Amino acid sequence: MTDRFISQKEVLAQTSLSRMTIYRMRQDGEFPAPVYLNKNRTRVAWRESEVRQWMESRLSVTH
C-alpha cells in the first residue's frame, strides 16, 4: 500500500470528528500527530496510514 498525505479536511471527513476534537486528542496523545509540510508550520497533513490505523483501533474499543 502506498502511503500519502491527507489534508485536515480529509481527516475530518474520514473520522467524522471536529477540528477541536482532533486538536484535543492530539494534545492528549490519542490521535496521530500531523506532519508539517513547510518550515513555517502553516501547512499540515496526516499520513493516511496512521489515520486508518487509528480508525481501526477505535473499532476494537467500541466492540
C-alpha positions as CSV (number, residue, x, y, z in Angstrom):
1,M,0.0,0.0,0.0
2,T,1.3,3.4,-0.9
3,D,1.1,6.0,1.9
4,R,0.1,9.5,1.1
5,F,-0.5,12.7,3.0
6,I,-4.1,13.7,3.6
7,S,-5.4,17.2,4.4
8,Q,-7.2,18.3,7.5
9,K,-10.4,18.4,5.5
10,E,-10.0,14.8,4.5
11,V,-9.2,13.8,8.1
12,L,-12.3,15.5,9.3
13,A,-14.4,13.7,6.6
14,Q,-12.9,10.3,7.3
15,T,-13.1,10.4,11.1
16,S,-16.3,12.5,11.5
17,L,-14.5,14.4,14.2
18,S,-14.4,18.1,14.6
19,R,-11.2,20.2,14.4
20,M,-11.4,20.9,18.1
21,T,-11.8,17.2,19.0
22,I,-8.8,16.3,16.9
23,Y,-6.8,19.1,18.5
24,R,-7.6,17.9,22.0
25,M,-6.9,14.3,21.1
26,R,-3.6,15.2,19.6
27,Q,-2.7,17.1,22.8
28,D,-3.5,14.1,24.9
29,G,-1.6,11.7,22.6
30,E,-4.8,10.0,21.5
31,F,-4.6,10.9,17.8
32,P,-1.8,10.8,15.3
33,A,0.3,14.0,15.0
34,P,0.3,15.9,11.8
35,V,3.3,16.3,9.5
36,Y,4.3,19.9,8.9
37,L,4.8,20.4,5.1
38,N,6.7,23.7,5.3
39,K,9.1,25.3,7.6
40,N,6.6,27.9,8.8
41,R,4.3,25.1,10.0
42,T,1.4,26.7,8.3
43,R,0.7,23.7,6.1
44,V,-0.1,20.4,7.8
45,A,-1.2,16.9,6.7
46,W,-1.5,13.5,8.2
47,R,-0.2,10.2,7.0
48,E,-3.2,8.3,5.7
49,S,-1.9,5.0,7.1
50,E,-1.7,6.5,10.6
51,V,-5.2,7.8,10.4
52,R,-6.5,4.5,9.1
53,Q,-4.7,2.6,11.8
54,W,-6.2,4.9,14.4
55,M,-9.7,4.3,12.9
56,E,-9.2,0.6,13.1
57,S,-8.1,0.8,16.7
58,R,-11.4,2.6,17.5
59,L,-13.3,-0.4,16.2
60,S,-11.8,-2.6,19.0
61,V,-12.8,0.0,21.6
62,T,-16.4,0.1,20.6
63,H,-16.9,-3.7,20.3
